[in-house]
C-alpha cells in the first residue's frame, strides 16, 4: 500500500468519530433523552434534524460532484466541507441538559456538521478510482472503512474513560460536560487526522485546472446532460435507486438504534459507550472481510449478503420491548438493579445488534466500490455525486417517517420499525443490477 492510499484511508479514521460518537451512540441519545428530556419528543426532533441534513446533501451533491469532475480538483471541496464539520461539532458544547429551548440552535449545528461530513465524503470517494487499480478498489475501500471503525472505537474508549474518571478530565457530571465535550473533541480529532490525506494523497490527475466559475458552468451542463441520458445508464440508475433505499434503512437503524435502546432500557452514557464499543468491535472485522469478499465474490454479491444480514438484525432489534422479545415472547420485567445488559431483553437486543455491526461494514464498503465499477470512464466524480444523492435523497425521508410515525403513535418502537420498508425494497431492487461498467452516452 502506498503512502497516498493509506492517507486516503485515514480520511475515514478522521471522520468516523463524528458518526460514531455524535450521530449514533453518545450525543444523539443525550440530545433526545436528556437535553430535550422526553423520549418521544426527543426522537422526533432528532429525526427531523437528520431529515433536513439529508435533504440538503441530496440537493447539493450531484451538482458539486459534476463540478469537481469538470475542474479536476477534489481536495479544495473536501477542505471547505471539513471546516463545516469542525465548526458544527465545536458548537455542540452549548447543548446544555434540560434545555429544549436551545434545541433549534443545536439542531442547526448538527445539520451543518452532517452536511459537511457527507459532502466531503462525496469528494473523497471520487478519489478512489484514481489512486487504486480496479482489482484492488474493494480491498482499499474495505480497509478505509475498517480503519474508520478503529478510530470510532478509540473515540468510544475515551468517552468511556470519561464516564468512569470524570475528575481526571475535569468534567462535571451535573452539567453533562462529557456528552457536550464529544462535539469539540471530535472537531479536534478530525482537524489532526485528516491532514495526511491533504498532504500525501494525490488529487485527481489529468484534469484541467479550471477556474471556479468555469468549473461550475461545465459541471452544471454535464449534470444536466447526464440527467437527460440516465436512460442510457439504466443499470447504474437501478443500482443508485436500490442503494438509495437500503442505505437509508441502514443509516436510520444506526442513527436511531442507540436512541431507541436508551429510551427502552434507560441506558446511561456509560452503558451506551460500552454498547458502541462492542458494536464497533464487531464492525471492524466485518469491514476488512467485506473488502476481501468484494474482490473475490464481486461487489454486488457482497452487498446482497450484507443487506440480508441487516434486515434480519433490524427485525430482531425492533422485536424487543421492555416486556417482550421477538415481538411476541413475554419476559420478566427489567430490574433496576440488574447488571450490565443483565435482562433477557437486553441480551436479545445485543445479539441482533452485533449482527448489524458485523454486516454494516461490508455493506457500506462494497457499495462504495460497486459505483466505481459501474460508472463510465471519466465520470467517477459525477457518479459519486449521484451516489451521494441516492444515498441521501431519501435519507431525509427515513428520519422524517420515523419522526412522523413516532409522533402519531407515541411509540419509539413503531417509529424505528419503518426502516424495514427501505431495507427490503432496496434488497429486491438490487437483484436486477448487473456488475458491468457503463459506456459513455
Protein Blocks (a to p, Z undefined) as FASTA:
>chain_A
ZZklmmmmmmmmmmmmmmmmmmmmmmmmmmmmmmnopaklmmmmmmmmmmmmmmmmmmmm
mmmmmmmmmnopaklmmmmmmmmmmmmmmmmmmmcghilklmmmmmmmmmmmmmmmmmmm
mmmmmmmmmmccfklmmmmmmmmmmmmmmmmmmmmmmmmmmmmmmmlnopafklommmmm
mmmmmmmmmmmmmmmmmmmmccdehiacddfklmmmmmmmmmmmmmmmmmmmmmmmmmmm
mmmmmmmmmmmmmmmmmmmmmmmnopafklmmmmmmmmmmmmmmmmmmmmmmmmmnopkl
mmmmmmmmmmmmmmmmmmpcfkbgehlaccddddfkbcehkbfklmmmmmmmmmmmmmmm
mmmmmmmmmmmmmpcghilmmmmmmmmmmmmmmmmmmmmmmmmmmmmnopaklmmmmmmm
mmmmmmmmmmmpccdddddZZ
